[in-house]
Each structure stands twice: as C-alpha cells, then as structure tokens.
Amino acid sequence: RESLAQLDPVTRAQLEAGDWDVRSAGGVFKRDWVEIVDEIPPGGRATRWWDTASTVPKPGRDPDYTVGCKTHLIDGTYYIEDVVRLRADPFTVKTTIGLTAQVDGKAVSVRMGKEPGSSGLSVADDYARTILLGYDFMALAETGDKKTRAAPVSSAARGGRVKILRGSWNRDFLDELEAFPEGHDDQVDALSGAVYYLSSSTNWGMG
C-alpha cells in the first residue's frame, strides 16, 4: 500500500481498487499547461481558499480531503504558492486552518465554501468568532457544479496563466488536475474557489 500511495490517482485506482474504467486524463486540464516556477513575483493579492471535509480515513474507505489552496493574482496570472491537504477529524481540521492562517499572515484573505442552510451559517460564524477572529475571513456560497466552477481555471491554464511554486505537493496536485473530474477533486475545488474569488468577488454573492 505504501508503494501504491506513490502512484498517480488513476494508476492507484486501477491497481488497488481494480477500477479499470478510470480514465488517464479527464480532459479538463493538462499538466503541461501549468508551469512550475521557483519564485512568485511581488504585487497582486492573495487568498487561501479552503474546501473542507472532516472524515478520518478507515480501512475500506477513501474520504474527501480538506484542502487549502493559497493563490495569488498578479497581472492576470494565477500563482499557486502552497496547498495544505489533510484528512482528519473536525477539531484537527479547524486547528490546521487556524495555524495556516497564522503562517500566511493577515495580508492573505481566508475564504471557504459555505454549505447551504443554517448549518453552513453556523460553521462560518464559529470560524469567524474563534480561530479566524481578526483575519479577513468569509464563507461564500458556491454556485454551479464542480466542472462548471473549474472551467475558468481550465481556460486560464490553457492560456498559460496558471503557475505553481515548486514544492513537494506539486505531483499530487498536478495528478489530480489531470485526472479531473475522475477521482478526488478537492484540490481542484479549492483552486476553483480561489480563482473565482480573486477574479470576481461578486460571483460569490458578496454584493
């Protein structure tokens, strides 16, 4: 299992789960559209968008990840500086989001998708009153399906306007992008949220 964990999501699904119908690429992204860079230029503005989940992995289960994608918009190009990715209980997820905000600093806004109904409002209020108190934080309603939300990111990537900072997380990130919409899509969701927010805040019902 340790060896399988080092493989890309598609090959892992084929060998570990026997899913030979999984596609090698979903067609929405290609990894050669995304340039890996060694530094991010100054300027622009940054946000870390969180796509949250709170399930601990157990034998026979493959739950979603909580993902925080830190993205800069600089002169029309999206630079992805860092991706935090974990599967854990609600307390650990909340603690990680708070600690990550401290590391990012208050100049980086914190955004996350808001679940519909009163539960979504309650979760957002809890974050705002506790670990993210004093930070530029909002939970924003997402509209459309995952593939629709990813379309602007795909278009930007195809045009050479999505770049990622070199790091240990790059391979898993690019594997997921290229397989999307197959397999896990939490990193894609977090990136889509960050790009939507940075490109046009009104898309998220803030007006």
HELIX and SHEET records of a PDB file:
HELIX    1   1 LEU A    4  GLN A    6  5                                   3    
HELIX    2   2 PRO A    9  ALA A   17  1                                   9    
HELIX    3   3 ARG A   31  TRP A   33  5                                   3    
HELIX    4   4 PRO A   90  ASP A  104  1                                  15    
HELIX    5   5 GLY A  117  ARG A  129  1                                  13    
HELIX    6   6 LYS A  146  ARG A  158  1                                  13    
HELIX    7   7 ASN A  170  ALA A  179  1                                  10    
HELIX    8   8 ASP A  186  SER A  199  1                                  14    
HELIX    9   9 SER A  201  TRP A  204  5                                   4    
SHEET    1   A 7 GLU A  35  VAL A  37  0                                        
SHEET    2   A 7 VAL A 162  LEU A 165  1                                        
SHEET    3   A 7 THR A  77  LEU A  86  1                                        
SHEET    4   A 7 THR A  66  ILE A  74 -1                                        
SHEET    5   A 7 ARG A  45  ASP A  51 -1                                        
SHEET    6   A 7 SER A 109  LYS A 114  1                                        
SHEET    7   A 7 PHE A 137  ALA A 141  1                                        
END                                                                             
